[in-house]
Amino acid sequence: MTFRGGTWAPSAAAAPGTPLVPPARDDRRTRLPAKRALVFSAAMAQIFRHSTNYLARATIYGAIFILLSALWVTAEITRSGWNTGQ
């Protein structure tokens, strides 16, 4: 049995009249739903691409870097001779 185009099709070695039964697997992608209206899944739909994870991490780390840099510059200006008058 092979899965082609959304339906189960017998392989070349299957005898005529063989019932179309999916292989025993735990993979949800290969299961045929009983009724679409009654199938509920706890899995959430993926909204964003996988590359968005990288962009989100880079944004968070970049924001932390900019914040720490701004704090460092502020501390250097506060301690500088220009600010203290020395």
N, CA, C and O of each residue as an XYZ file, in Angstrom:
344
protein
N       0.841     -1.180      0.000
C       0.000      0.000      0.000
C       0.887      1.245      0.000
O       1.903      1.300      0.694
N       0.502      2.198     -0.759
C       1.211      3.473     -0.780
C       0.204      4.604     -0.679
O      -0.962      4.460     -1.048
N       0.675      5.721     -0.176
C      -0.178      6.894     -0.022
C       0.160      7.853     -1.135
O       1.261      8.403     -1.173
N      -0.788      8.065     -2.056
C      -0.542      8.936     -3.202
C      -1.681      9.936     -3.346
O      -2.850      9.561     -3.423
N      -1.329     11.185     -3.379
C      -2.302     12.219     -3.685
C      -3.501     12.273     -2.754
O      -4.587     12.648     -3.195
N      -3.353     11.920     -1.503
C      -4.430     12.022     -0.552
C      -5.303     10.780     -0.455
O      -6.268     10.773      0.310
N      -4.992      9.730     -1.208
C      -5.773      8.488     -1.129
C      -4.828      7.319     -1.015
O      -3.664      7.404     -1.406
N      -5.337      6.218     -0.473
C      -4.536      5.005     -0.371
C      -4.673      4.225     -1.661
O      -5.782      3.949     -2.119
N      -3.544      3.875     -2.242
C      -3.545      3.122     -3.494
C      -2.758      1.836     -3.285
O      -1.720      1.852     -2.623
N      -3.229      0.730     -3.834
C      -2.478     -0.516     -3.689
C      -1.174     -0.439     -4.470
O      -1.109      0.190     -5.525
N      -0.136     -1.084     -3.944
C       1.138     -1.116     -4.656
C       1.031     -2.106     -5.810
O       0.018     -2.788     -5.962
N       2.067     -2.176     -6.608
C       2.036     -3.023     -7.800
C       1.890     -4.501     -7.432
O       1.363     -5.276     -8.229
N       2.343     -4.909     -6.241
C       2.309     -6.313     -5.864
C       0.989     -6.714     -5.190
O       0.815     -7.884     -4.847
N       0.069     -5.782     -4.994
C      -1.182     -6.111     -4.313
C      -2.115     -6.871     -5.248
O      -2.203     -6.574     -6.440
N      -2.797     -7.836     -4.695
C      -3.728     -8.635     -5.492
C      -5.011     -7.856     -5.714
O      -5.387     -7.043     -4.870
N      -5.693     -8.084     -6.827
C      -6.965     -7.401     -7.067
C      -7.985     -7.791     -5.991
O      -8.040     -8.946     -5.569
N      -8.774     -6.839     -5.562
C      -9.774     -7.088     -4.546
C      -9.258     -6.941     -3.126
O     -10.009     -7.151     -2.173
N      -7.979     -6.581     -2.964
C      -7.403     -6.394     -1.639
C      -7.975     -5.118     -1.040
O      -7.952     -4.073     -1.690
N      -8.489     -5.180      0.191
C      -9.036     -3.954      0.787
C      -7.922     -2.938      1.035
O      -6.793     -3.300      1.364
N      -8.259     -1.677      0.873
C      -7.287     -0.604      1.069
C      -7.215     -0.272      2.553
O      -8.063      0.447      3.082
N      -6.190     -0.804      3.220
C      -5.989     -0.601      4.652
C      -4.650      0.092      4.840
O      -3.629     -0.377      4.336
N      -4.649      1.199      5.557
C      -3.372      1.878      5.771
C      -2.448      1.036      6.640
O      -2.924      0.254      7.463
N      -1.155      1.180      6.476
C      -0.221      0.420      7.305
C      -0.333      0.841      8.766
O      -0.743      1.961      9.070
N       0.030     -0.056      9.653
C      -0.050      0.213     11.088
C       1.113      1.119     11.472
O       2.239      0.657     11.655
N       0.830      2.407     11.592
C       1.841      3.376     11.975
C       1.233      4.340     12.966
O       0.012      4.485     13.037
N       2.073      4.990     13.719
C       1.611      5.956     14.699
C       1.642      7.377     14.147
O       1.367      8.332     14.873
N       1.964      7.515     12.905
C       2.099      8.822     12.298
C       0.723      9.387     11.957
O      -0.036      8.765     11.215
N       0.398     10.562     12.495
C      -0.925     11.144     12.265
C      -1.128     11.556     10.815
O      -2.264     11.616     10.345
N      -0.069     11.835     10.115
C      -0.211     12.300      8.737
C      -0.704     11.204      7.812
O      -1.238     11.508      6.745
N      -0.547      9.945      8.179
C      -0.952      8.870      7.285
C      -2.292      8.261      7.672
O      -2.773      7.353      6.995
N      -2.898      8.742      8.740
C      -4.198      8.203      9.138
C      -5.310      8.819      8.317
O      -5.259      9.997      7.963
N      -6.301      8.024      8.022
C      -7.476      8.525      7.341
C      -8.500      8.943      8.393
O      -8.826      8.144      9.270
N      -9.015     10.165      8.332
C      -9.987     10.588      9.332
C     -11.315      9.866      9.138
O     -11.734      9.609      8.009
N     -11.977      9.541     10.256
C     -13.264      8.860     10.186
C     -14.299      9.790      9.577
O     -14.910      9.463      8.559
N     -14.496     10.931     10.188
C     -15.377     11.965      9.655
C     -14.718     13.298      9.943
O     -14.297     13.560     11.070
N     -14.629     14.126      8.943
C     -13.947     15.404      9.122
C     -14.647     16.290     10.141
O     -13.982     17.033     10.862
N     -15.945     16.232     10.217
C     -16.670     17.104     11.125
C     -16.455     16.714     12.581
O     -16.610     17.550     13.471
N     -16.103     15.466     12.836
C     -15.973     14.993     14.201
C     -14.530     14.827     14.658
O     -14.290     14.412     15.792
N     -13.573     15.141     13.804
C     -12.165     14.967     14.149
C     -11.681     16.239     14.835
O     -11.676     17.316     14.240
N     -11.277     16.099     16.089
C     -10.718     17.213     16.840
C      -9.273     16.888     17.148
O      -8.945     15.760     17.515
N      -8.420     17.866     16.999
C      -7.003     17.642     17.226
C      -6.485     18.672     18.224
O      -6.887     19.835     18.202
N      -5.591     18.228     19.095
C      -4.982     19.135     20.065
C      -3.830     19.910     19.440
O      -3.360     20.895     20.010
N      -3.374     19.467     18.270
C      -2.264     20.146     17.615
C      -2.735     21.473     17.039
O      -3.828     21.573     16.483
N      -1.886     22.495     17.183
C      -2.232     23.815     16.667
C      -1.720     23.948     15.240
O      -0.713     23.346     14.868
N      -2.416     24.730     14.463
C      -1.983     24.996     13.101
C      -0.751     25.884     13.136
O      -0.621     26.753     13.999
N       0.150     25.658     12.193
C       1.355     26.474     12.126
C       1.034     27.727     11.330
O       0.654     27.648     10.162
N       1.188     28.882     11.960
C       0.835     30.143     11.323
C       2.038     30.721     10.572
O       1.914     31.172      9.433
N       3.184     30.701     11.217
C       4.374     31.312     10.638
C       5.323     30.246     10.109
O       5.249     29.079     10.494
N       6.213     30.668      9.223
C       7.240     29.770      8.701
C       8.271     29.468      9.784
O       8.361     30.180     10.784
N       9.053     28.396      9.573
C      10.081     28.031     10.553
C      11.165     29.100     10.641
O      11.774     29.276     11.696
N      11.410     29.812      9.550
C      12.442     30.851      9.575
C      12.053     32.010     10.485
O      12.915     32.782     10.902
N      10.776     32.140     10.797
C      10.335     33.205     11.692
C      10.889     32.994     13.092
O      11.101     33.965     13.818
N      11.128     31.748     13.488
C      11.738     31.476     14.796
C      13.111     32.128     14.885
O      13.454     32.726     15.905
N      13.900     32.012     13.814
C      15.224     32.624     13.788
C      15.105     34.144     13.887
O      15.856     34.787     14.621
N      14.162     34.708     13.145
C      13.973     36.153     13.163
C      13.545     36.631     14.546
O      14.005     37.676     15.006
N      12.679     35.885     15.208
C      12.233     36.263     16.557
C      13.389     36.204     17.548
O      13.541     37.105     18.373
N      14.203     35.155     17.478
C      15.362     35.054     18.374
C      16.348     36.189     18.127
O      16.859     36.794     19.070
N      16.613     36.474     16.854
C      17.551     37.546     16.525
C      17.029     38.889     17.027
O      17.809     39.721     17.491
N      15.725     39.104     16.939
C      15.137     40.348     17.420
C      15.265     40.474     18.933
O      15.597     41.544     19.443
N      15.005     39.388     19.648
C      15.104     39.419     21.111
C      16.549     39.647     21.551
O      16.813     40.493     22.405
N      17.485     38.893     20.970
C      18.896     39.068     21.333
C      19.396     40.450     20.917
O      20.191     41.063     21.629
N      18.935     40.940     19.770
C      19.325     42.276     19.324
C      18.818     43.351     20.267
O      19.537     44.303     20.571
N      17.574     43.203     20.735
C      17.012     44.179     21.670
C      17.777     44.167     22.988
O      18.033     45.222     23.568
N      18.138     42.992     23.458
C      18.926     42.899     24.696
C      20.295     43.546     24.502
O      20.772     44.267     25.378
N      20.925     43.289     23.359
C      22.235     43.877     23.068
C      22.145     45.401     23.013
O      23.003     46.090     23.565
N      21.127     45.927     22.357
C      20.963     47.384     22.252
C      20.693     47.991     23.628
O      21.235     49.047     23.953
N      19.865     47.337     24.432
C      19.577     47.834     25.781
C      20.841     47.875     26.640
O      21.104     48.871     27.314
N      21.627     46.783     26.616
C      22.866     46.752     27.390
C      23.869     47.782     26.876
O      24.580     48.407     27.662
N      23.924     47.955     25.566
C      24.830     48.962     24.994
C      24.420     50.366     25.422
O      25.272     51.195     25.743
N      23.108     50.633     25.427
C      22.630     51.950     25.853
C      22.947     52.193     27.325
O      23.326     53.303     27.696
N      22.799     51.182     28.162
C      23.146     51.317     29.577
C      24.640     51.566     29.761
O      25.037     52.373     30.602
N      25.462     50.881     28.985
C      26.911     51.066     29.073
C      27.311     52.475     28.648
O      28.132     53.115     29.306
N      26.729     52.961     27.546
C      27.037     54.319     27.077
C      26.598     55.341     28.121
O      27.322     56.299     28.392
N      25.422     55.146     28.707
C      24.944     56.053     29.750
C      25.883     56.063     30.950
O      26.180     57.126     31.495
N      26.349     54.900     31.364
C      27.274     54.820     32.496
C      28.600     55.494     32.169
O      29.170     56.174     33.021
N      29.098     55.316     30.950
C      30.362     55.950     30.555
C      30.234     57.466     30.512
O      31.145     58.176     30.937
N      29.120     57.965     30.007
C      28.917     59.417     29.957
C      28.795     59.980     31.376
O      29.324     61.050     31.676
N      28.089     59.242     32.246
C      27.905     59.700     33.625
C      29.242     59.788     34.356
O      29.434     60.698     35.162
N      30.161     58.878     34.100
C      31.464     58.844     34.781
C      32.534     59.676     34.089
O      33.628     59.844     34.629
N      32.241     60.192     32.918
C      33.281     60.867     32.135
C      33.646     62.229     32.743
O      32.886     62.822     33.509
N      34.814     62.684     32.375
C      35.274     63.986     32.837
C      34.415     65.114     32.270
O      34.288     66.164     32.900
N      33.837     64.917     31.115
C      32.985     65.922     30.522
C      31.755     66.181     31.384
O      31.297     67.318     31.498
N      31.228     65.127     31.985
C      30.027     65.260     32.829
C      30.389     65.699     34.259
O      29.658     66.481     34.868
N      31.486     65.212     34.782
C      31.853     65.544     36.160
C      32.598     66.866     36.272
O      32.742     67.409     37.367
N      33.072     67.386     35.142
C      33.782     68.667     35.151
C      35.230     68.551     35.560
O      35.836     69.560     35.921
N      35.801     67.389     35.522
C      37.206     67.208     35.912
C      38.105     67.193     34.715
O      39.319     67.050     34.857
